[in-house]
Amino acid sequence: MWNVVGTDTVAHPGWPIQAGPLRVRAGVVTLRPVRRRDARDWSALRLHERDHLEPWEPTVEGQWRENNTARAWPGIHSTLRRHARAGVSLPAAIELDGRFCGQLTVGGIVRGALHSGWIGYWVGRRVGGGGVATAALALGLDHALGPGALHRVDATVRPENTASRVVLERCGFREEGLLRRYLHVDGEWRDHLLVARTREEHGRGAVASLVASGFARRV
């Protein structure tokens, strides 16, 4: 089970959440625990990138500005930690060259015969095209499908989100089908593609594949 270690760190036993570093074209990418003190950086990025993020994110109650102020972060952080403590979610911050630039979450974790979860991420527009999202997703996927972790990880993506589909494909996800009117996004119920990866398919891992292809290198 993923659990909380200390007061501000989320980890998997035997595998610290500090994942990376992995160098890509944009710089050095790492994953680390989300922190209460991320409030200012998280809010500044979310507010600045509204036009880039909002069209792709599920509809939530309230206004974007209110939901993404620094004052909103402590409550969000508390919820993320509570879910991590319960073993149903693993939240992480994405850093580029030591600076907060997005988030990654492994959520919907179910044990037993299913032993699966989903993975999702967002990054700021300024790092788009530099390999940051791909590196972060590879690091998160290797953890989620690592020894003693999950057997299967799903992701969903809108068919028209070409950039995200490329990221998922580079990390080895395969398409399984189309989910009709799956999520309410940007004012409408939107179709999403379902993609997945299992431990049997994962081989040496997503990071190893990126390194072998020359897309990234370990630091």
Secondary structure as UniProt FT lines:
FT   STRAND          3..5
FT   TURN            6..8
FT   STRAND          9..12
FT   TURN            13..14
FT   STRAND          19..24
FT   TURN            25..26
FT   STRAND          27..32
FT   HELIX           36..38
FT   HELIX           39..48
FT   HELIX           50..53
FT   HELIX           54..56
FT   HELIX           64..67
FT   HELIX           70..72
FT   HELIX           73..85
FT   TURN            86..87
FT   STRAND          90..96
FT   TURN            97..98
FT   STRAND          99..110
FT   TURN            112..114
FT   STRAND          116..123
FT   HELIX           125..127
FT   TURN            128..131
FT   HELIX           132..144
FT   TURN            147..148
FT   STRAND          152..157
FT   TURN            159..160
FT   HELIX           162..170
FT   TURN            171..172
FT   STRAND          174..185
FT   TURN            186..187
FT   STRAND          188..198
FT   HELIX           199..202
FT   TURN            203..204
FT   HELIX           206..213
FT   STRAND          217..218
//
